[in-house]
Amino acid sequence: MTKQTFATYLADKYYKTVSNSEQPLFETDNGVYLVPEFCFVTGLPRGAMHSPSKFDIVREVLNATEPDVQKRLLELKKLFFDPVIPHMATFGI
């Protein structure tokens, strides 16, 4: 087996470039190493999910971080396409 760095592996497999080769890696509970710049928060701690006193906050966070597909598409359209469409004719597009 050939040894290679995380940076080389990510570049070859995922076309991702590590911007800082000195950044520390995250180690998960099961021994997997992650490059911090490619990590995203996707959930809540287990304790927060089952806390009755924080139910409303948890629901708001989940709604904001896990919107349905249609809502996500509409938000992307508003952010990226709606501001650009009026200017497309200027460039002959």
Contacts in CASP RR format, 6 or more apart in sequence:
PFRMAT RR
TARGET T0000
AUTHOR 0000-0000-0000
METHOD contacts of the structure
MODEL  1
MTKQTFATYLADKYYKTVSNSEQPLFETDNGVYLVPEFCFVTGLPRGAMH
SPSKFDIVREVLNATEPDVQKRLLELKKLFFDPVIPHMATFGI
4 12 0 8 1.000
6 18 0 8 1.000
6 25 0 8 1.000
6 33 0 8 1.000
6 35 0 8 1.000
7 17 0 8 1.000
7 18 0 8 1.000
7 21 0 8 1.000
10 16 0 8 1.000
10 17 0 8 1.000
10 18 0 8 1.000
10 35 0 8 1.000
10 38 0 8 1.000
11 17 0 8 1.000
11 18 0 8 1.000
16 38 0 8 1.000
18 35 0 8 1.000
18 37 0 8 1.000
19 37 0 8 1.000
20 37 0 8 1.000
23 35 0 8 1.000
23 36 0 8 1.000
23 37 0 8 1.000
24 36 0 8 1.000
25 33 0 8 1.000
25 34 0 8 1.000
25 35 0 8 1.000
25 36 0 8 1.000
26 33 0 8 1.000
26 34 0 8 1.000
26 35 0 8 1.000
26 36 0 8 1.000
26 39 0 8 1.000
27 33 0 8 1.000
27 34 0 8 1.000
28 34 0 8 1.000
41 65 0 8 1.000
42 65 0 8 1.000
43 65 0 8 1.000
44 58 0 8 1.000
44 61 0 8 1.000
44 62 0 8 1.000
48 54 0 8 1.000
48 58 0 8 1.000
49 58 0 8 1.000
51 58 0 8 1.000
67 75 0 8 1.000
END
